[in-house]
Amino acid sequence: MLAPLMFATAAHAQDAAPAPAPQAEQPAAESGTPEILVTGSRITKAPITDQPVATLNSELLEQRGFTNLGQALLQLPGFGVPGNSVAGSQGSFGAGQTFANLYNLGSQRTLTLVNGMRFISPATSSIFGAVAGSPVDLGQIAPSLVDRVEVVSVGGAPIYGSDAIAGTVNVILKKNYQGVELNGSSGISQHGDGQDYNFSALAGYNFNEGRGNITANFFYDNQTGIAGYQRPTTYGGSRSFFGTSRRGSPYSFALYGGGQRYNVFTNTGMPMAFDSYPIIGGQAYDGITNAAGQALFFNRTGQLVPFQNGQLTGSSIYQAGGDGFAIADYSNFLVSSERYQGTILTHYDFSDSIRFNGEVWFSRNYATNTSDQPFYNYAGFGDAGDPNGNLVFSTANPFLSNADRATIISNLTAVGADPSTFYLSRANTDLASGSFRTSTDLLRFVGGLTGDIQAGERKFTWEVNGTYGRTISRTTERQIVTQNFFNALNAVRDGSGNIVCAPGYTNSAFQTFSSTCAPLNVFGTGRASKAATDYITGLATTRQLNKQFDIIADIKGDLVRMPGGFAKFVLGYEHRYESANFDPGAFYRGQDNGDGTFSQYGNSIPITPVVGSYYTNEGFAELDIPVVGPDNNVPAIYRLDVNGAARYVKNSNTSKGFWTYTGGATYAPVQALTFRGNYTRSFRSPAIAELYAPIGSIFDTGDDPCDARYIGQGPNPARRAANCAAAGVPANFTSNVADATVQGTSGGNPNLQNEVANSWTVGGVFQPNFIPGLTITSDYVNIKIKNEIATLSLTDLMNACYDAVNPGASGYCGTFTRGPDSQVTGFAEGNYNIGQETFRAIQTSAKYNLPLERLGMSSTAGVLQLDVNYLHTFRHYYQIGMGDLTKTAGGVGEPTDNFTATANYQRKGFGWMWQAMYYGPSRVSVNSADTVYQYPKVNAFVQFNTSLNFDVTPRFNFRFIVNNVFNRGAPFPYSLSANRYYDAIMGRYFRVSAGVKF
């Protein structure tokens, strides 16, 4: 976004300041220093609070050209990879939704507010969603309307309620705007893709001598998406990958070049004599072969040609390079999106003591997952004739050439198979791409009254605020309808020689785009007629309706006079109602069998609706005591403040009420140095999906701990190996579930209770008088979550079984089943209050404002500002039940060391920003020994961004932005996160913006 030139500030981890564009922390040096309202409290107080507060200013949003607040928050090192965002794989039924993830504790444990009020979430309540809970989609907030974002570490639960375990993100909007501002920008990558253009209009008017204001904002953004194949060597099908090592290797996983290619199916089709696999370990298995014994497959034009093997791996089903299916090409790197967002903000002072404020929000966002895994037909997913099993064909199929028919029949005869029937494995990328689109409508109203009461020298303020929000999200996807698919595959010639569907078929009960059967040619790719694809596919549509109603009333003011000033208090009440209704639609629900069960129409197992709601009644109190102030002249105590807050929450979904509380203090022995500390007990209530999602079928893969690739991993490999052997799993076992999904069940748990976190921070702020403009902050953060709600995956269940000291007593070994061949045949996932998680880190920031005239230059030389934000994570791990600790700190998604350093130079109508972003060395798998991966370590990564700003006239502004200036590529060995290394995968990106102000 472009705006008229302002003093540029970068993201800093520090306390906020009172101005609309926050400045450095300033100790209250003299009486009369303005007190401010900082996120994490309802009381105005000195700018340096007992909890660390990081700020992200609107200037940085403009300098980097951010169009999405969720992506912008990654500028602050404390934020981890979001549970869902515009980049990377997308959660079902929520494409493009972007959630904050503070300290990588999960988006459901970061509370996001707008102007201190809760904001409605569009997240799906289906078990197939990206995250649990009700995280706010930051893509629904127009960046052009944002004044700043304040992030409070740890604190927030006693002030705002549930979900603030990691902390609170408060988006503070511009207000009292006067005038009209129009801005537009356009961006493109050096590869000529990823185009984005946007427009915003901001208009505000003060009226009635400044007693009232109305501000309106409109924002439009259009982003072109990028699929995996458009970044072939860094994200797509030609990138290096870790695969199973070949026998004799000292490593479980070796690094292979050329891209992972599955040799058991292609997107053109691989014919077989039996319901089996065409190629195993580089050799023809049951596939059709030529005279030289080479397996054959259909090329793009539908002719049988020899299959060219790539480099063999230790897996029998995939190779490095070759003619196999390049699975990573069918992935999403960046969604396509189109967003229309409008906001009206208003306030009016009826008198000096009664004020009104209001907000109206309306938006419609579209986002499309560019590509995903397609509809497969393959023996690993079922028997021939099953929806995802191998396809069955007659050798008389008229789409076969005479030569190919003769080759197939010859093979069938040679191996004693039925010469009239053959089988085909295929990835149906030309019929169903996996792409889906989510549209989200937002409607939100906020209204409130504030009043002042003067009682002698004491002042009291009362507030009543209400919020109503509603989101409706619809996800649409073109899906193959199995019954019609099989009808169309059964092609014959009629009496006139035309290719038609074999007579006697019955159409599916689910309506497809056409009800007239047309024969389907799947030999090759892209050979299906439009009539055939319209007959076999239909539109699957889901609907998610979320509602939120929140009313808060409080009174605050001066209590008693203390040496440092008035002690202040807040007393208040909050009532909140939230509901979620997920309707899977006819396709995903499946065909009603009349007995309470449902049968799938296509690739998806039947998905159940999820409906639920809850309400809370909450009372809260807060107290701030200025024990000693600067005017008291107490030796060794320049300032001492003590504060505390508590909240009682009764949630209709839990049997007991819950107390959350906090206590903290700030102590300044001298003006330049302040120490601070805080202890908070916070909580997260179970989400509607975690509670009410019915038990239903799902498909999942898992890293089987008894597999030869994983048996040497885990916290105690010897114990794991012994438990696997005791369970009868053979040595050197290869588990199919590590590479292909198995059907199981998952669902909610109505008996869940609150998660509870005990957290504390301690740190300080240093602002030396002998270096004016310098502010250094540093805080240690310790968060320990117990009773954590864990959605146990198949990997979690198996690890908890085989890593346990006593597997039989663990209870987890009964949650999955194995067949006589030790292969996993089923499982039961779910939600349980059995997790623990610990996070310990130190976050530091340094900010220095240097007017260059201090160096002897002229007063017009300008200002240089330096900012550094740093996070070092000492420990971050979680534990499931009585299992061993699983580390996350030091992994690819959470490097131990991160920092962002920004330099800004401003002079008259010119501004230049230079920024470095650093992610420290990490590991491919932080819980594995160095012998598991051939290259276990990921190199450090640093990229540079820049921005040039010109005020062409006092009204017209122009900006040129380059992200990843030196086109820094992904760090070796390329095991990456699409969010953490987004710019490395995107490549150098250019943006220009212009704005005019009236």
Disulfide bonds with the S-S distance in Angstrom:
Cys501-Cys517 2.01
Cys706-Cys724 2.06
Cys801-Cys813 1.93
